[in-house]
Amino acid sequence: MKNEFGLGASILEDGNSLKFKTGSWKNRYPSHSKELCKSCMLCIPYCPEDCIKQKDGIFDKIDLEYCKGCGVCAKVCPFKAIEMKSKDND
């Protein structure tokens, strides 16, 4: 019997998530305040999607094309420099 459904959720190669922009899934997104940020970089290792980028040891940006809006970055920020906002109430 031939498999009609294909491979499903199989991951056949590493780094394949870079091919799929998943940011449109979220209903909340992180908003970063440069004024409050101290570039402690605590948010970077906690981001499960590696969306927080730094440049020369300073917070650079959040890649919203891959961010799924989990809010972990906002939760761990000791300076409240990241706030979660609703996509509906921009």
N, CA, C and O atoms as CSV, one atom per row, in Angstrom:
chain,resi,resn,atom,element,x,y,z
A,1,MET,N,N,0.848,-1.191,0.000
A,1,MET,CA,C,0.000,0.000,0.000
A,1,MET,C,C,0.887,1.245,0.000
A,1,MET,O,O,1.808,1.361,0.808
A,2,LYS,N,N,0.613,2.133,-0.873
A,2,LYS,CA,C,1.386,3.362,-1.004
A,2,LYS,C,C,0.982,4.378,0.065
A,2,LYS,O,O,-0.203,4.543,0.357
A,3,ASN,N,N,1.976,5.059,0.648
A,3,ASN,CA,C,1.725,6.085,1.663
A,3,ASN,C,C,1.205,7.347,0.962
A,3,ASN,O,O,1.935,7.977,0.197
A,4,GLU,N,N,-0.029,7.706,1.218
A,4,GLU,CA,C,-0.653,8.868,0.584
A,4,GLU,C,C,-0.320,10.188,1.266
A,4,GLU,O,O,-0.523,11.256,0.688
A,5,PHE,N,N,0.184,10.119,2.479
A,5,PHE,CA,C,0.325,11.325,3.286
A,5,PHE,C,C,1.721,11.928,3.302
A,5,PHE,O,O,1.906,12.988,3.899
A,6,GLY,N,N,2.676,11.325,2.696
A,6,GLY,CA,C,4.020,11.894,2.672
A,6,GLY,C,C,4.717,11.771,4.009
A,6,GLY,O,O,4.393,10.898,4.814
A,7,LEU,N,N,5.673,12.648,4.238
A,7,LEU,CA,C,6.522,12.556,5.418
A,7,LEU,C,C,5.953,13.264,6.639
A,7,LEU,O,O,6.450,13.061,7.747
A,8,GLY,N,N,4.959,14.064,6.473
A,8,GLY,CA,C,4.371,14.750,7.628
A,8,GLY,C,C,5.331,15.724,8.268
A,8,GLY,O,O,5.908,16.573,7.588
A,9,ALA,N,N,5.504,15.609,9.566
A,9,ALA,CA,C,6.310,16.568,10.325
A,9,ALA,C,C,7.763,16.136,10.449
A,9,ALA,O,O,8.443,16.565,11.381
A,10,SER,N,N,8.246,15.331,9.573
A,10,SER,CA,C,9.640,14.879,9.625
A,10,SER,C,C,10.593,16.035,9.348
A,10,SER,O,O,10.362,16.856,8.461
A,11,ILE,N,N,11.654,16.078,10.117
A,11,ILE,CA,C,12.705,17.070,9.906
A,11,ILE,C,C,13.868,16.331,9.265
A,11,ILE,O,O,14.539,15.531,9.917
A,12,LEU,N,N,14.100,16.595,8.006
A,12,LEU,CA,C,15.089,15.855,7.254
A,12,LEU,C,C,16.442,16.536,7.154
A,12,LEU,O,O,17.418,15.913,6.738
A,13,GLU,N,N,16.514,17.807,7.531
A,13,GLU,CA,C,17.778,18.527,7.483
A,13,GLU,C,C,17.807,19.572,8.591
A,13,GLU,O,O,16.776,20.144,8.944
A,14,ASP,N,N,18.995,19.814,9.133
A,14,ASP,CA,C,19.101,20.820,10.183
A,14,ASP,C,C,19.027,22.223,9.574
A,14,ASP,O,O,19.404,22.430,8.421
A,15,GLY,N,N,18.548,23.159,10.347
A,15,GLY,CA,C,18.443,24.540,9.897
A,15,GLY,C,C,17.311,24.803,8.920
A,15,GLY,O,O,17.254,25.870,8.309
A,16,ASN,N,N,16.409,23.840,8.767
A,16,ASN,CA,C,15.337,24.024,7.784
A,16,ASN,C,C,14.314,25.071,8.197
A,16,ASN,O,O,13.532,25.519,7.358
A,17,SER,N,N,14.295,25.473,9.460
A,17,SER,CA,C,13.330,26.491,9.892
A,17,SER,C,C,13.638,27.850,9.262
A,17,SER,O,O,12.765,28.716,9.212
A,18,LEU,N,N,14.859,28.045,8.784
A,18,LEU,CA,C,15.205,29.311,8.134
A,18,LEU,C,C,14.458,29.494,6.821
A,18,LEU,O,O,14.376,30.607,6.303
A,19,LYS,N,N,13.915,28.410,6.280
A,19,LYS,CA,C,13.186,28.480,5.018
A,19,LYS,C,C,11.735,28.916,5.201
A,19,LYS,O,O,11.066,29.278,4.234
A,20,PHE,N,N,11.249,28.880,6.446
A,20,PHE,CA,C,9.829,29.128,6.691
A,20,PHE,C,C,9.644,30.278,7.663
A,20,PHE,O,O,9.945,30.146,8.849
A,21,LYS,N,N,9.160,31.386,7.178
A,21,LYS,CA,C,8.878,32.524,8.049
A,21,LYS,C,C,7.609,32.205,8.830
A,21,LYS,O,O,6.543,31.996,8.251
A,22,THR,N,N,7.740,32.170,10.145
A,22,THR,CA,C,6.633,31.741,11.000
A,22,THR,C,C,6.056,32.874,11.834
A,22,THR,O,O,5.183,32.637,12.669
A,23,GLY,N,N,6.519,34.087,11.627
A,23,GLY,CA,C,6.080,35.218,12.426
A,23,GLY,C,C,4.619,35.577,12.281
A,23,GLY,O,O,4.054,36.226,13.162
A,24,SER,N,N,3.998,35.174,11.202
A,24,SER,CA,C,2.588,35.514,10.998
A,24,SER,C,C,1.657,34.709,11.900
A,24,SER,O,O,0.463,35.003,11.965
A,25,TRP,N,N,2.170,33.715,12.588
A,25,TRP,CA,C,1.351,32.881,13.469
A,25,TRP,C,C,0.942,33.602,14.746
A,25,TRP,O,O,-0.072,33.256,15.353
A,26,LYS,N,N,1.703,34.582,15.152
A,26,LYS,CA,C,1.502,35.171,16.480
A,26,LYS,C,C,0.329,36.151,16.532
A,26,LYS,O,O,-0.039,36.757,15.526
A,27,ASN,N,N,-0.245,36.289,17.717
A,27,ASN,CA,C,-1.271,37.312,17.919
A,27,ASN,C,C,-0.749,38.409,18.850
A,27,ASN,O,O,-1.415,39.422,19.064
A,28,ARG,N,N,0.452,38.194,19.400
A,28,ARG,CA,C,1.148,39.223,20.183
A,28,ARG,C,C,2.572,39.304,19.661
A,28,ARG,O,O,3.094,38.334,19.112
A,29,TYR,N,N,3.196,40.452,19.828
A,29,TYR,CA,C,4.569,40.603,19.379
A,29,TYR,C,C,5.350,41.432,20.396
A,29,TYR,O,O,4.765,42.259,21.096
A,30,PRO,N,N,6.665,41.220,20.484
A,30,PRO,CA,C,7.476,41.997,21.417
A,30,PRO,C,C,7.840,43.362,20.839
A,30,PRO,O,O,8.212,43.486,19.672
A,31,SER,N,N,7.723,44.366,21.678
A,31,SER,CA,C,8.109,45.727,21.319
A,31,SER,C,C,9.267,46.126,22.230
A,31,SER,O,O,9.148,46.041,23.452
A,32,HIS,N,N,10.371,46.555,21.657
A,32,HIS,CA,C,11.592,46.855,22.406
A,32,HIS,C,C,11.759,48.358,22.619
A,32,HIS,O,O,11.584,49.148,21.691
A,33,SER,N,N,12.100,48.744,23.846
A,33,SER,CA,C,12.362,50.137,24.185
A,33,SER,C,C,13.867,50.346,24.322
A,33,SER,O,O,14.489,49.815,25.242
A,34,LYS,N,N,14.446,51.115,23.412
A,34,LYS,CA,C,15.883,51.404,23.472
A,34,LYS,C,C,16.229,52.225,24.717
A,34,LYS,O,O,17.333,52.119,25.252
A,35,GLU,N,N,15.282,53.038,25.169
A,35,GLU,CA,C,15.524,53.881,26.336
A,35,GLU,C,C,15.656,53.051,27.619
A,35,GLU,O,O,16.467,53.376,28.487
A,36,LEU,N,N,14.868,51.989,27.738
A,36,LEU,CA,C,14.908,51.167,28.949
A,36,LEU,C,C,15.955,50.058,28.891
A,36,LEU,O,O,16.399,49.572,29.931
A,37,CYS,N,N,16.346,49.662,27.706
A,37,CYS,CA,C,17.266,48.533,27.515
A,37,CYS,C,C,18.676,48.873,27.988
A,37,CYS,O,O,19.205,49.942,27.685
A,38,LYS,N,N,19.273,47.953,28.730
A,38,LYS,CA,C,20.657,48.104,29.198
A,38,LYS,C,C,21.592,47.146,28.470
A,38,LYS,O,O,22.757,47.016,28.843
A,39,SER,N,N,21.091,46.472,27.431
A,39,SER,CA,C,21.860,45.496,26.647
A,39,SER,C,C,22.503,44.430,27.529
A,39,SER,O,O,23.654,44.047,27.320
A,40,CYS,N,N,21.747,43.959,28.512
A,40,CYS,CA,C,22.256,42.897,29.385
A,40,CYS,C,C,22.285,41.557,28.652
A,40,CYS,O,O,22.990,40.635,29.064
A,41,MET,N,N,21.525,41.452,27.574
A,41,MET,CA,C,21.463,40.275,26.707
A,41,MET,C,C,20.852,39.041,27.375
A,41,MET,O,O,21.023,37.927,26.881
A,42,LEU,N,N,20.154,39.223,28.472
A,42,LEU,CA,C,19.505,38.096,29.134
A,42,LEU,C,C,18.420,37.492,28.252
A,42,LEU,O,O,18.155,36.292,28.332
A,43,CYS,N,N,17.803,38.293,27.430
A,43,CYS,CA,C,16.726,37.819,26.563
A,43,CYS,C,C,17.220,36.844,25.489
A,43,CYS,O,O,16.478,35.951,25.080
A,44,ILE,N,N,18.445,37.005,25.038
A,44,ILE,CA,C,18.950,36.212,23.907
A,44,ILE,C,C,18.934,34.712,24.174
A,44,ILE,O,O,18.368,33.977,23.364
A,45,PRO,N,N,19.517,34.215,25.254
A,45,PRO,CA,C,19.509,32.751,25.428
A,45,PRO,C,C,18.126,32.175,25.746
A,45,PRO,O,O,17.912,30.972,25.591
A,46,TYR,N,N,17.201,33.003,26.182
A,46,TYR,CA,C,15.861,32.515,26.501
A,46,TYR,C,C,14.942,32.434,25.287
A,46,TYR,O,O,13.946,31.712,25.331
A,47,CYS,N,N,15.240,33.140,24.222
A,47,CYS,CA,C,14.381,33.127,23.038
A,47,CYS,C,C,14.458,31.761,22.366
A,47,CYS,O,O,15.524,31.370,21.892
A,48,PRO,N,N,13.341,31.026,22.318
A,48,PRO,CA,C,13.378,29.684,21.737
A,48,PRO,C,C,13.550,29.672,20.224
A,48,PRO,O,O,13.840,28.622,19.650
A,49,GLU,N,N,13.379,30.800,19.572
A,49,GLU,CA,C,13.487,30.859,18.114
A,49,GLU,C,C,14.708,31.647,17.638
A,49,GLU,O,O,14.873,31.860,16.436
A,50,ASP,N,N,15.562,32.080,18.561
A,50,ASP,CA,C,16.770,32.838,18.216
A,50,ASP,C,C,16.427,34.094,17.407
A,50,ASP,O,O,17.089,34.409,16.418
A,51,CYS,N,N,15.390,34.797,17.840
A,51,CYS,CA,C,14.910,35.980,17.112
A,51,CYS,C,C,15.525,37.283,17.580
A,51,CYS,O,O,15.397,38.303,16.902
A,52,ILE,N,N,16.188,37.270,18.721
A,52,ILE,CA,C,16.759,38.509,19.245
A,52,ILE,C,C,18.207,38.603,18.798
A,52,ILE,O,O,19.026,37.732,19.090
A,53,LYS,N,N,18.497,39.658,18.097
A,53,LYS,CA,C,19.827,39.824,17.494
A,53,LYS,C,C,20.598,40.928,18.209
A,53,LYS,O,O,20.030,41.937,18.626
A,54,GLN,N,N,21.892,40.714,18.339
A,54,GLN,CA,C,22.770,41.720,18.920
A,54,GLN,C,C,23.873,42.042,17.926
A,54,GLN,O,O,24.184,41.250,17.036
A,55,LYS,N,N,24.446,43.199,18.094
A,55,LYS,CA,C,25.548,43.627,17.235
A,55,LYS,C,C,26.592,44.276,18.127
A,55,LYS,O,O,26.314,45.279,18.783
A,56,ASP,N,N,27.770,43.720,18.155
A,56,ASP,CA,C,28.867,44.234,18.977
A,56,ASP,C,C,28.490,44.328,20.457
A,56,ASP,O,O,28.858,45.286,21.137
A,57,GLY,N,N,27.751,43.323,20.953
A,57,GLY,CA,C,27.388,43.276,22.358
A,57,GLY,C,C,26.252,44.192,22.760
A,57,GLY,O,O,26.009,44.392,23.950
A,58,ILE,N,N,25.553,44.750,21.786
A,58,ILE,CA,C,24.435,45.657,22.055
A,58,ILE,C,C,23.194,45.118,21.365
A,58,ILE,O,O,23.260,44.645,20.230
A,59,PHE,N,N,22.063,45.193,22.054
A,59,PHE,CA,C,20.791,44.752,21.485
A,59,PHE,C,C,20.589,45.452,20.150
A,59,PHE,O,O,20.701,46.674,20.062
A,60,ASP,N,N,20.289,44.672,19.101
A,60,ASP,CA,C,20.119,45.256,17.770
A,60,ASP,C,C,18.660,45.262,17.340
A,60,ASP,O,O,18.115,46.321,17.028
A,61,LYS,N,N,18.015,44.090,17.319
A,61,LYS,CA,C,16.630,44.025,16.854
A,61,LYS,C,C,16.006,42.693,17.214
A,61,LYS,O,O,16.689,41.762,17.642
A,62,ILE,N,N,14.687,42.617,17.031
A,62,ILE,CA,C,13.946,41.371,17.166
A,62,ILE,C,C,13.453,41.012,15.774
A,62,ILE,O,O,12.786,41.814,15.119
A,63,ASP,N,N,13.776,39.823,15.328
A,63,ASP,CA,C,13.363,39.368,14.006
A,63,ASP,C,C,11.910,38.893,14.073
A,63,ASP,O,O,11.639,37.743,14.417
A,64,LEU,N,N,10.993,39.780,13.746
A,64,LEU,CA,C,9.560,39.481,13.851
A,64,LEU,C,C,9.064,38.524,12.770
A,64,LEU,O,O,7.942,38.026,12.858
A,65,GLU,N,N,9.878,38.262,11.758
A,65,GLU,CA,C,9.467,37.312,10.730
A,65,GLU,C,C,9.480,35.879,11.248
A,65,GLU,O,O,8.800,35.016,10.693
A,66,TYR,N,N,10.247,35.615,12.308
A,66,TYR,CA,C,10.328,34.275,12.886
A,66,TYR,C,C,9.806,34.207,14.318
A,66,TYR,O,O,9.565,33.113,14.830
A,67,CYS,N,N,9.628,35.346,14.969
A,67,CYS,CA,C,9.112,35.387,16.340
A,67,CYS,C,C,7.684,34.867,16.367
A,67,CYS,O,O,6.849,35.268,15.557
A,68,LYS,N,N,7.411,33.967,17.310
A,68,LYS,CA,C,6.068,33.393,17.429
A,68,LYS,C,C,5.247,34.053,18.538
A,68,LYS,O,O,4.108,33.655,18.780
A,69,GLY,N,N,5.811,35.052,19.210
A,69,GLY,CA,C,5.060,35.812,20.208
A,69,GLY,C,C,4.884,35.120,21.538
A,69,GLY,O,O,3.882,35.346,22.216
A,70,CYS,N,N,5.829,34.282,21.934
A,70,CYS,CA,C,5.687,33.524,23.187
A,70,CYS,C,C,5.775,34.416,24.428
A,70,CYS,O,O,5.179,34.098,25.456
A,71,GLY,N,N,6.509,35.527,24.343
A,71,GLY,CA,C,6.604,36.458,25.465
A,71,GLY,C,C,7.695,36.148,26.469
A,71,GLY,O,O,7.804,36.841,27.480
A,72,VAL,N,N,8.503,35.134,26.228
A,72,VAL,CA,C,9.569,34.788,27.172
A,72,VAL,C,C,10.553,35.946,27.313
A,72,VAL,O,O,11.002,36.238,28.422
A,73,CYS,N,N,10.892,36.604,26.217
A,73,CYS,CA,C,11.842,37.718,26.274
A,73,CYS,C,C,11.349,38.826,27.196
A,73,CYS,O,O,12.120,39.376,27.983
A,74,ALA,N,N,10.080,39.146,27.099
A,74,ALA,CA,C,9.502,40.193,27.950
A,74,ALA,C,C,9.485,39.762,29.415
A,74,ALA,O,O,9.701,40.575,30.313
A,75,LYS,N,N,9.230,38.494,29.642
A,75,LYS,CA,C,9.154,37.975,31.012
A,75,LYS,C,C,10.518,38.013,31.710
A,75,LYS,O,O,10.593,38.322,32.899
A,76,VAL,N,N,11.593,37.702,30.982
A,76,VAL,CA,C,12.912,37.629,31.613
A,76,VAL,C,C,13.642,38.964,31.649
A,76,VAL,O,O,14.655,39.074,32.339
A,77,CYS,N,N,13.174,39.975,30.941
A,77,CYS,CA,C,13.871,41.255,30.903
A,77,CYS,C,C,13.771,41.965,32.261
A,77,CYS,O,O,12.675,42.342,32.674
A,78,PRO,N,N,14.900,42.151,32.960
A,78,PRO,CA,C,14.852,42.783,34.286
A,78,PRO,C,C,14.569,44.281,34.237
A,78,PRO,O,O,14.254,44.883,35.264
A,79,PHE,N,N,14.677,44.886,33.064
A,79,PHE,CA,C,14.483,46.332,32.926
A,79,PHE,C,C,13.154,46.700,32.264
A,79,PHE,O,O,12.875,47.874,32.020
A,80,LYS,N,N,12.341,45.682,31.978
A,80,LYS,CA,C,11.024,45.884,31.340
A,80,LYS,C,C,11.171,46.614,29.997
A,80,LYS,O,O,10.316,47.413,29.616
A,81,ALA,N,N,12.278,46.321,29.283
A,81,ALA,CA,C,12.545,46.967,28.005
A,81,ALA,C,C,11.821,46.285,26.849
A,81,ALA,O,O,11.775,46.815,25.739
A,82,ILE,N,N,11.256,45.106,27.112
A,82,ILE,CA,C,10.486,44.400,26.090
A,82,ILE,C,C,9.066,44.231,26.612
A,82,ILE,O,O,8.841,43.689,27.695
A,83,GLU,N,N,8.123,44.704,25.824
A,83,GLU,CA,C,6.713,44.640,26.198
A,83,GLU,C,C,5.963,43.891,25.101
A,83,GLU,O,O,6.194,44.122,23.914
A,84,MET,N,N,5.073,43.003,25.499
A,84,MET,CA,C,4.278,42.286,24.519
A,84,MET,C,C,3.049,43.128,24.165
A,84,MET,O,O,2.336,43.624,25.037
A,85,LYS,N,N,2.830,43.270,22.859
A,85,LYS,CA,C,1.695,44.045,22.366
A,85,LYS,C,C,0.814,43.150,21.515
A,85,LYS,O,O,1.283,42.190,20.904
A,86,SER,N,N,-0.451,43.476,21.487
A,86,SER,CA,C,-1.411,42.712,20.696
A,86,SER,C,C,-1.381,43.188,19.250
A,86,SER,O,O,-1.316,44.389,18.988
A,87,LYS,N,N,-1.429,42.243,18.307
A,87,LYS,CA,C,-1.466,42.614,16.892
A,87,LYS,C,C,-2.736,43.374,16.561
A,87,LYS,O,O,-2.745,44.198,15.646
A,88,ASP,N,N,-3.809,43.109,17.293
A,88,ASP,CA,C,-5.095,43.743,17.028
A,88,ASP,C,C,-5.149,45.201,17.488
A,88,ASP,O,O,-5.928,45.993,16.958
A,89,ASN,N,N,-4.317,45.554,18.475
A,89,ASN,CA,C,-4.362,46.898,19.052
A,89,ASN,C,C,-3.069,47.660,18.803
A,89,ASN,O,O,-2.476,48.178,19.749
A,90,ASP,N,N,-2.619,47.744,17.568
A,90,ASP,CA,C,-1.359,48.420,17.265
A,90,ASP,C,C,-1.451,49.885,17.446
A,90,ASP,O,O,-0.470,50.597,17.230
